[in-house]
Structure formats: C-alpha cells, structure tokens
Amino acid sequence: MPALNVTTPSLLFASCNNPLMPFSPSISGLWSSMVEQSPAGFVWAGDAVYGDRMDFHGRFSRPTRVQATAQVLSDLYSSILGPSNPYYPLPSAYHFGTLDDHDLGANNGDGSFELSRNGVSNEAFVDFIERSNEGYYAGGGGEGGEDAVKERSRRSKGVYGVKVFDFDDGGRVHHEPREGGFPAGAGGGGRTVAVFFLDCRTNKDPWPRGFDFDGGKGAGLDFLGAEQWEWFEASLKASTAHVNLVVNGLQVLSQNRVPNGNLAEDWEKFPQAKERLLEAAMGSGARNVVLVSGDVHMAQLMGVRCRRRGGGGGAEEALYELTTSGITHSWGTFFSPDPRQRKLWYFPYMRWCSAAFMDLAHWAMPWKEVIRGEGGELKYSTSLNYAKFDFEGLPEKFTAEVRGPGGEVLVSHDFFDTGRREPSAEGEKWDCEPAGGQVMWHELLFGYVVCGAFILFVVMAPVVLYCIGPVVVGAI
C-alpha cells in the first residue's frame, strides 16, 4: 500500500470562509500556515461558503437578505477548489466536517429552509468534501466510496458522522459503516482520535421571535432531531478512542450573549437541547471529550465544571470547548463577511469599531465560561484564525492551539488524559457551571450598559449623523 501523505499527528479545524473575499496577504498567510502544519485531517466547523447575501438599496432603505440557490452553492464550492486558493485542499489532509447556516444557504437557517428540506444543501456540501479528498485518495490515503454520511445526506437527514484517526498506524482514517455507528475495528490504542461532527442546521427548529431573557421561548426546541440524537448518544457511548472531539457549527458553552437567537445564536437558547448534549459528553463514558465550534468570527477557549447531580457523584470534572472562527473575516478585521463593505469610505472606522467592541465586551461582560491563563488573561483572539489539535504527546496529553495568519500561536491549552469516565446511570443528570463561577445579576447589567453605550455613542452616532446630515444641511 502506498505511504500516507501524513507527516504530523495533528488535526486542523476552521470555519467562516467567504471565497468571494479578496485573497489578502493575511488570508493567504493563514492558508499557507495550515499547509505547513501537515495535518492528518482538516475539519470544517461550518460556513465553508456564504451562499446567502445582503442586497443594499440606498442610504435610507433597509437591506434585504437573498437566500442561496443550488447553483450558487455549487459555484461557491467550486471556487474554493479553483485556482484562486492555491492552498486548498491541504495536500496532507483528509477533509470532512459539517455545515452551518451560510452553507445551508440562509442566515440563521433551520429545517424549514427549502434547500434544507429537499437535501440540496446537504448533497452540495458532501459533494464538495468528496472533491476535496480526490488528491488524498490518489496519494494513498485510503479508499473512498459510500459511507453513512453520504447516505444520510441523500435522505436529507443532515451532514453528521464520525471519523477515527489512528496515529499508531500513520494517521489512517477509519470511516463509519454505511449502516451507521462507531467504526468497527478502529482500535482503542492510546493514539486514536475520534471526531464526531454534528449538523445543528438541517433538523433545527426555527428561533422564536423576539428577546428571551429566561430561556422560556426555547423550551422543548431542538437542534439535531431524534434520529441524529439517537445516533450520537449511541456512537459516543461505543467509542473506544483515546480522545473524542465533538464539533458543530454553534457554540455550546457560551452564556449571556444577546438573548435573541435571531441576533446571536448558540445552544444556550435551546436549554433542553444543551443539557442533553452536556449529559452525553459527560455521561457517555467516552474518554477525553472536547467540544469544538465555529460561527462567531473569533476564537475562544471556554470551560465548565460539572458534577453528577445529587452530590454523590464524586469530584468536579471539567468540559472544554474550543471555538475557531474566521478564515476570511473576524471581529479584529471586521466581522461582516460581505466584501463590498470593505470598499466603503468609512470602512477603516467600522473595522476599528469591530475590534474595539469585541475587546470591550470581553472586559465588561461576565463571560465566565471563557478560560483565563496563568496571568489572568482571557483565552480568546479576534484575529483571523484556525485551530490545531496536536496529538504528539498521547497517550499522556494533547495540545489545542489557535493560530493566526503567520502561524503564530494566539491561544494554547494542554489537555491531560483524564481516563475513562464512569458512564452515567440510567436517568442520572449532571449540573454544570462556568469555569469562572456563577454570574451575578449586577455583573450582567454592567456588561449590557457598557456595551450598549459603545454601540449607541461610538458606532451608531456617526452613522446617524451621516444619514441625517445632508437633510439638516439642506433644511438650513
């Protein structure tokens, strides 16, 4: 059998990539750095493309959002594989992952969207992944063909599954069988890594309208759907991997973001679904579970401390989530994915506002789930970024890094082997709280006042003056 392309025991994760964005030195540098890592796998954490767009109709007109068509999605995926990006596909990597709202084709999209219902978005993404792996298979990286992920996408059930990397065997990939379930024969050695990728869009319930300050509007609403839940919980329990990474498009551990899912999306707004996911991660018995997400155009390392409910479950146990988001745009470079806005005369000011606001939010908001370093600094970055999981230290430890356009390490964390956790008993629950402790009401009020004042006086005031200035001058 030909030698594998893999040179390092590592996996890369990335999200939020608009192929229509001009290929700037920063974007080029980010992709070049990814290639230099020579990873065994590259995992899309959502928004590989932006199929929907905003149409602007003038200074006083409200913009309209145009949803994607099948042809638009196909063209965008083809553009990633075209000559405009000479770094993708990564020559060493097996490519896979899941979609989020913009590669579904609708902002904040869900199961009611037409391309979601008829499976067009699913099949377009899976076809893109197959094309991304043509060079990998040609280089001796394994065999392609039918698998459970493709089968589900054809039935409009979602883009989800599990891949297992065996770094005792050169990084060989074990695929899920067509009938589903954890890959048989994947082995349980100390250098095996399973990546579960979940689809939080195809079967998602729509966000409730308006603000929801106590989570009541999201009660009983779901992201995954019954079939995906059944598959995930059973497959995670069956995992024999030494490390289990669970990736989806939306943040799971984030708290106290804008309390409106139509403005800021995360799992907190569907509280029962979030609780079920945390209980699967903590109570499955799977070893070294870490969550991975995208979507928010920045990088964050978050954590919660969990204990079995009832007080008789032993010591506190930690669960971490690494968010990596922003291949082509980020809060530090301007959060919007629309390249047209970068041509506007006031763009430099808005870019400064974008970066300053997110730094201010991390200072003012009680986001106690964001992990602090030894010096007290919050582990986040608003730069363009991707994530690297390095498994060189297995079975004792593995390392997660967020890297920037020059390959510089922006965030880093070492995970030490926790052993196999005792599975939950039937009906047993877990209670989790942010790593930094419970949030007090006055802390939240302070954060909202500070951030609201910045938006009102620093961001909006110049926009209002720009809009009404000519009217006022004309009246005078």
VOZA-728306 format. One record per residue (C-alpha): residue number from 1; z, y, x. Coordinates in steps of 0.05 Angstrom, whole numbers. Layout:
N
NUM, Z, Y, X $
...
// end
This chain:
476
1, 0, 0, 0 $
2, -17, 70, 27 $
3, 41, 112, 53 $
4, 71, 162, 4 $
5, 60, 237, 12 $
6, 135, 250, 10 $
7, 168, 277, 73 $
8, 236, 301, 48 $
9, 285, 272, -3 $
10, 284, 332, -49 $
11, 261, 356, -118 $
12, 239, 426, -138 $
13, 248, 458, -207 $
14, 215, 522, -232 $
15, 196, 558, -296 $
16, 166, 622, -326 $
17, 97, 625, -295 $
18, 43, 670, -324 $
19, -23, 651, -289 $
20, -53, 717, -312 $
21, -4, 756, -269 $
22, -37, 784, -206 $
23, -23, 737, -147 $
24, 21, 786, -108 $
25, 49, 772, -38 $
26, 116, 755, -70 $
27, 87, 704, -118 $
28, 43, 676, -63 $
29, 103, 672, -17 $
30, 144, 635, -69 $
31, 90, 582, -79 $
32, 79, 576, -4 $
33, 153, 565, 6 $
34, 152, 509, -46 $
35, 96, 473, -9 $
36, 135, 480, 56 $
37, 194, 442, 26 $
38, 151, 379, 19 $
39, 188, 354, -43 $
40, 182, 286, -74 $
41, 175, 318, -143 $
42, 161, 384, -177 $
43, 192, 393, -246 $
44, 170, 445, -296 $
45, 232, 472, -333 $
46, 190, 508, -386 $
47, 138, 563, -393 $
48, 86, 538, -344 $
49, 39, 585, -382 $
50, 46, 642, -432 $
51, -1, 623, -489 $
52, 22, 679, -536 $
53, 14, 753, -522 $
54, 33, 822, -547 $
55, -20, 869, -573 $
56, -5, 943, -568 $
57, -37, 993, -617 $
58, -15, 1061, -592 $
59, 45, 1103, -577 $
60, 75, 1103, -647 $
61, 51, 1034, -671 $
62, 93, 972, -670 $
63, 62, 918, -626 $
64, 42, 852, -656 $
65, 51, 783, -625 $
66, -11, 738, -624 $
67, 3, 664, -622 $
68, -36, 616, -578 $
69, -96, 573, -597 $
70, -113, 505, -569 $
71, -169, 536, -527 $
72, -123, 590, -499 $
73, -73, 537, -476 $
74, -128, 495, -445 $
75, -157, 554, -408 $
76, -89, 576, -381 $
77, -71, 507, -355 $
78, -140, 502, -322 $
79, -127, 569, -288 $
80, -64, 542, -255 $
81, -105, 485, -226 $
82, -162, 531, -206 $
83, -175, 569, -141 $
84, -132, 629, -159 $
85, -70, 589, -138 $
86, -86, 550, -74 $
87, -15, 521, -71 $
88, -13, 482, -137 $
89, -9, 423, -145 $
90, 41, 414, -89 $
91, 9, 362, -42 $
92, 72, 320, -31 $
93, 99, 320, -102 $
94, 96, 280, -166 $
95, 92, 332, -222 $
96, 125, 328, -290 $
97, 171, 367, -336 $
98, 176, 395, -406 $
99, 152, 455, -445 $
100, 187, 516, -475 $
101, 165, 567, -526 $
102, 108, 601, -489 $
103, 73, 536, -471 $
104, 86, 514, -542 $
105, 45, 576, -558 $
106, 93, 621, -597 $
107, 150, 665, -575 $
108, 217, 632, -595 $
109, 173, 577, -623 $
110, 200, 516, -661 $
111, 178, 456, -701 $
112, 147, 499, -756 $
113, 93, 526, -709 $
114, 25, 497, -725 $
115, 8, 474, -654 $
116, 76, 441, -652 $
117, 67, 404, -718 $
118, -2, 378, -702 $
119, 15, 358, -630 $
120, -36, 405, -596 $
121, 17, 438, -552 $
122, 46, 370, -532 $
123, -21, 340, -513 $
124, -45, 402, -476 $
125, 17, 401, -432 $
126, 14, 326, -419 $
127, -60, 332, -401 $
128, -42, 388, -353 $
129, 11, 344, -320 $
130, -39, 286, -313 $
131, -89, 332, -279 $
132, -33, 359, -234 $
133, -20, 288, -209 $
134, -91, 267, -192 $
135, -82, 283, -119 $
136, -14, 249, -117 $
137, -42, 183, -143 $
138, -103, 188, -97 $
139, -55, 196, -38 $
140, -20, 131, -52 $
141, 38, 158, -93 $
142, 34, 104, -145 $
143, -6, 87, -207 $
144, -20, 129, -268 $
145, -34, 107, -338 $
146, 0, 103, -405 $
147, 75, 116, -408 $
148, 126, 134, -461 $
149, 117, 210, -451 $
150, 44, 208, -467 $
151, 55, 161, -526 $
152, 106, 209, -556 $
153, 62, 270, -546 $
154, 5, 235, -583 $
155, 52, 226, -642 $
156, 75, 299, -640 $
157, 146, 276, -624 $
158, 155, 321, -563 $
159, 148, 321, -488 $
160, 210, 285, -463 $
161, 227, 225, -419 $
162, 259, 203, -354 $
163, 233, 192, -283 $
164, 274, 158, -229 $
165, 264, 173, -154 $
166, 286, 121, -104 $
167, 297, 155, -37 $
168, 316, 88, -6 $
169, 243, 70, -20 $
170, 209, 132, 7 $
171, 217, 172, -58 $
172, 180, 123, -101 $
173, 177, 143, -175 $
174, 198, 94, -229 $
175, 167, 110, -297 $
176, 195, 98, -366 $
177, 161, 39, -400 $
178, 114, 55, -457 $
179, 165, 30, -508 $
180, 216, 79, -480 $
181, 285, 72, -448 $
182, 313, 77, -378 $
183, 263, 48, -327 $
184, 278, -25, -314 $
185, 282, -44, -240 $
186, 296, 28, -218 $
187, 355, 3, -179 $
188, 425, 30, -173 $
189, 428, 48, -99 $
190, 465, 108, -71 $
191, 400, 148, -63 $
192, 369, 141, -132 $
193, 360, 203, -175 $
194, 342, 204, -249 $
195, 312, 266, -281 $
196, 317, 268, -357 $
197, 272, 322, -386 $
198, 285, 344, -458 $
199, 239, 380, -507 $
200, 280, 434, -542 $
201, 220, 462, -580 $
202, 177, 411, -616 $
203, 233, 389, -662 $
204, 274, 453, -662 $
205, 299, 485, -726 $
206, 280, 559, -734 $
207, 331, 611, -712 $
208, 369, 642, -771 $
209, 353, 714, -785 $
210, 399, 770, -762 $
211, 461, 771, -719 $
212, 510, 713, -718 $
213, 576, 731, -686 $
214, 615, 667, -702 $
215, 560, 613, -697 $
216, 564, 601, -772 $
217, 489, 611, -784 $
218, 471, 558, -733 $
219, 518, 505, -762 $
220, 482, 439, -770 $
221, 417, 464, -738 $
222, 385, 425, -682 $
223, 340, 428, -620 $
224, 320, 356, -607 $
225, 311, 318, -672 $
226, 340, 250, -690 $
227, 291, 207, -650 $
228, 299, 246, -585 $
229, 375, 247, -592 $
230, 377, 171, -601 $
231, 332, 161, -541 $
232, 370, 209, -496 $
233, 440, 184, -511 $
234, 420, 111, -502 $
235, 379, 123, -439 $
236, 434, 165, -405 $
237, 485, 110, -420 $
238, 438, 59, -390 $
239, 425, 99, -326 $
240, 441, 64, -261 $
241, 421, 125, -219 $
242, 469, 156, -169 $
243, 450, 226, -193 $
244, 428, 245, -263 $
245, 394, 313, -274 $
246, 382, 335, -346 $
247, 330, 391, -353 $
248, 308, 430, -414 $
249, 279, 499, -426 $
250, 341, 535, -453 $
251, 409, 550, -423 $
252, 465, 503, -447 $
253, 529, 531, -417 $
254, 515, 605, -426 $
255, 563, 643, -472 $
256, 568, 712, -502 $
257, 496, 732, -495 $
258, 464, 773, -551 $
259, 487, 739, -616 $
260, 417, 733, -645 $
261, 372, 674, -628 $
262, 310, 716, -642 $
263, 330, 762, -585 $
264, 366, 717, -535 $
265, 360, 641, -540 $
266, 410, 589, -517 $
267, 446, 527, -541 $
268, 509, 564, -559 $
269, 476, 588, -623 $
270, 470, 517, -649 $
271, 542, 497, -636 $
272, 540, 425, -661 $
273, 478, 410, -620 $
274, 510, 440, -558 $
275, 574, 399, -569 $
276, 533, 336, -576 $
277, 496, 349, -511 $
278, 560, 362, -473 $
279, 592, 299, -501 $
280, 531, 259, -480 $
281, 534, 288, -409 $
282, 610, 278, -403 $
283, 619, 214, -442 $
284, 559, 171, -425 $
285, 589, 142, -362 $
286, 528, 166, -322 $
287, 544, 187, -251 $
288, 538, 258, -224 $
289, 507, 293, -284 $
290, 480, 363, -272 $
291, 442, 406, -323 $
292, 380, 447, -305 $
293, 346, 501, -347 $
294, 297, 559, -345 $
295, 275, 614, -394 $
296, 318, 675, -375 $
297, 278, 704, -316 $
298, 335, 698, -266 $
299, 376, 645, -231 $
300, 448, 627, -247 $
301, 497, 573, -229 $
302, 544, 560, -287 $
303, 601, 512, -299 $
304, 651, 489, -350 $
305, 716, 450, -343 $
306, 722, 392, -393 $
307, 778, 347, -415 $
308, 780, 289, -464 $
309, 806, 314, -530 $
310, 877, 295, -546 $
311, 908, 306, -478 $
312, 909, 233, -458 $
313, 844, 232, -421 $
314, 866, 247, -350 $
315, 846, 303, -304 $
316, 798, 361, -318 $
317, 726, 346, -300 $
318, 670, 396, -284 $
319, 600, 401, -311 $
320, 550, 447, -278 $
321, 483, 478, -298 $
322, 432, 510, -251 $
323, 383, 558, -283 $
324, 319, 574, -246 $
325, 270, 621, -278 $
326, 218, 669, -253 $
327, 158, 646, -214 $
328, 116, 707, -232 $
329, 167, 754, -263 $
330, 242, 764, -263 $
331, 294, 816, -281 $
332, 291, 840, -209 $
333, 215, 851, -211 $
334, 211, 870, -286 $
335, 230, 819, -338 $
336, 166, 823, -380 $
337, 112, 770, -369 $
338, 56, 818, -390 $
339, 15, 840, -330 $
340, -14, 900, -368 $
341, 54, 935, -369 $
342, 53, 936, -293 $
343, -6, 984, -295 $
344, 31, 1037, -336 $
345, 51, 1102, -301 $
346, 125, 1093, -318 $
347, 128, 1021, -294 $
348, 168, 1038, -230 $
349, 223, 1067, -273 $
350, 224, 1008, -321 $
351, 226, 960, -262 $
352, 287, 996, -235 $
353, 319, 994, -304 $
354, 306, 919, -310 $
355, 340, 902, -244 $
356, 397, 952, -254 $
357, 412, 928, -324 $
358, 420, 855, -306 $
359, 464, 871, -246 $
360, 506, 915, -291 $
361, 510, 860, -344 $
362, 537, 811, -293 $
363, 590, 862, -274 $
364, 610, 884, -344 $
365, 601, 822, -388 $
366, 654, 767, -387 $
367, 604, 713, -368 $
368, 660, 669, -342 $
369, 615, 608, -341 $
370, 577, 637, -281 $
371, 607, 607, -218 $
372, 638, 651, -164 $
373, 632, 639, -90 $
374, 688, 636, -40 $
375, 685, 712, -32 $
376, 688, 723, -107 $
377, 613, 739, -114 $
378, 577, 713, -175 $
379, 525, 660, -160 $
380, 462, 690, -191 $
381, 398, 724, -170 $
382, 347, 768, -205 $
383, 293, 754, -153 $
384, 232, 711, -164 $
385, 258, 641, -151 $
386, 254, 566, -154 $
387, 308, 512, -146 $
388, 312, 457, -95 $
389, 357, 396, -100 $
390, 366, 364, -31 $
391, 389, 292, -31 $
392, 392, 282, 45 $
393, 468, 275, 41 $
394, 470, 219, -10 $
395, 509, 178, -28 $
396, 567, 225, -9 $
397, 537, 292, -32 $
398, 475, 330, -52 $
399, 458, 404, -50 $
400, 427, 452, -100 $
401, 394, 516, -75 $
402, 358, 573, -108 $
403, 305, 601, -61 $
404, 265, 666, -62 $
405, 195, 687, -42 $
406, 207, 680, 32 $
407, 243, 614, 25 $
408, 310, 649, 34 $
409, 369, 616, 0 $
410, 395, 661, -56 $
411, 446, 613, -87 $
412, 474, 548, -59 $
413, 523, 495, -82 $
414, 545, 427, -56 $
415, 558, 371, -105 $
416, 603, 315, -81 $
417, 599, 245, -111 $
418, 648, 240, -169 $
419, 640, 166, -180 $
420, 621, 135, -246 $
421, 659, 168, -302 $
422, 693, 124, -354 $
423, 650, 124, -417 $
424, 679, 156, -479 $
425, 710, 111, -531 $
426, 678, 108, -600 $
427, 687, 176, -633 $
428, 721, 207, -572 $
429, 709, 281, -562 $
430, 711, 330, -504 $
431, 737, 401, -501 $
432, 703, 447, -450 $
433, 718, 519, -429 $
434, 683, 565, -379 $
435, 699, 554, -306 $
436, 730, 624, -303 $
437, 774, 614, -364 $
438, 773, 636, -436 $
439, 742, 702, -456 $
440, 787, 755, -487 $
441, 761, 800, -543 $
442, 772, 864, -505 $
443, 732, 838, -446 $
444, 673, 824, -492 $
445, 679, 892, -525 $
446, 679, 927, -458 $
447, 616, 890, -437 $
448, 578, 906, -500 $
449, 598, 980, -496 $
450, 577, 987, -424 $
451, 511, 950, -432 $
452, 496, 985, -498 $
453, 507, 1053, -466 $
454, 459, 1036, -410 $
455, 405, 1015, -459 $
456, 415, 1077, -502 $
457, 421, 1131, -449 $
458, 383, 1103, -389 $
459, 329, 1060, -420 $
460, 315, 1088, -489 $
461, 327, 1163, -480 $
462, 267, 1173, -433 $
463, 224, 1131, -480 $
464, 244, 1174, -540 $
465, 230, 1238, -501 $
466, 162, 1211, -481 $
467, 145, 1195, -553 $
468, 171, 1259, -588 $
469, 159, 1308, -531 $
470, 86, 1324, -549 $
471, 106, 1331, -622 $
472, 162, 1380, -606 $
473, 119, 1420, -558 $
474, 63, 1423, -609 $
475, 111, 1448, -663 $
476, 136, 1503, -617 $
// end
